Amino acid sequence: MALTSLSWVCASAYKKMHLNMKSLLINRKDHRCIAHMAHPPIEEQQLKLRDGAKIGFRLVANNTTRRVIGMIHGMASNKTRWNELIDKTLLKKNWNLLAFDLRGHNTSLWHGFITRKKWASDMYDVFKAKKFEQVILVGHSMGAQVAMHYAIQHHDLVNGLVLIDPIFDKNLTGKLAQARRIKYILWAILLCVWFVNLLGFRKRRFKSRDLRELDIETRKYLLEHPHKDIAGIYMSPVEDMKYIPMANYIQDILEVIRPAGPIETITCPVLILLSKNASMSNVDKNVNIIKTIPDSHIHYIEADHWLLTEKPDEARQVIEDWCESQL
């Protein structure tokens, strides 16, 4: 009788231990799955288009959905502008994230004519090739102009816009206002540069610029030198042209100072993040133009145009909350 009881106790203990081990393995497997979902793969890709251009982009894939948030950088910039936001954001849980190098920039190097219309067309081709649906576009500065152009052209393909310090030509101040006044001179310089390039005199390789690292260095520098102006760091043609062909840099300027188009025809919801102390344009006049967009909401952040550098966490939280509200 004692032997039978002992056997029953041992059998019960073994069964309980087996169930606990099985449960532990399942929990570990679930944990691995959750961890994998929390850190989806990041891929650097290129798409070759019919005209020979190669459009580079950074993709954080989410295989559970065809929704995508497309991110568009500004003038003389590149897709690394979004690296900090991409690495930290929770939007990966419900969206694919895709950050573009616009044609003529970084991994999308191109020696030729570039315009907002061409950039929008390239983006359309990438979205189509990747079979993405339900597109939200997030654009900074010139990238916001490109996002608006895309939404005007493709009403039925855009579910929302996030415009970070969008630029409107008539409200520019400082160096860009001066550029607007001499736009025909800029065109003349561009034609001369193209001519020289045709003769074979052009730089063929450009260094890649990590804007996340630059942002970290800039924040540290501004903390140590609070009297310094961030525009003096981020608006340097000599520095910028180490990373982009001169012809492309001039074309960026020409696109920035061009009118935005009929933005009152944009039908999707639009979030606008505005820097309160923007030094590149008149904020109050920009607001008057923005209000012509039917479904628009403005959020102000204490910054000077480069709010992704100056207030990255605040900007990310606002963008996350708004994008999630569009689901």
Summary of the structure (lengths in Angstrom):
residues: 327
radius of gyration: 24.8
end to end distance: 65.6
largest distance: 105.7
contacts: 1020
relative contact order: 0.13
helix: 53%
strand: 17%
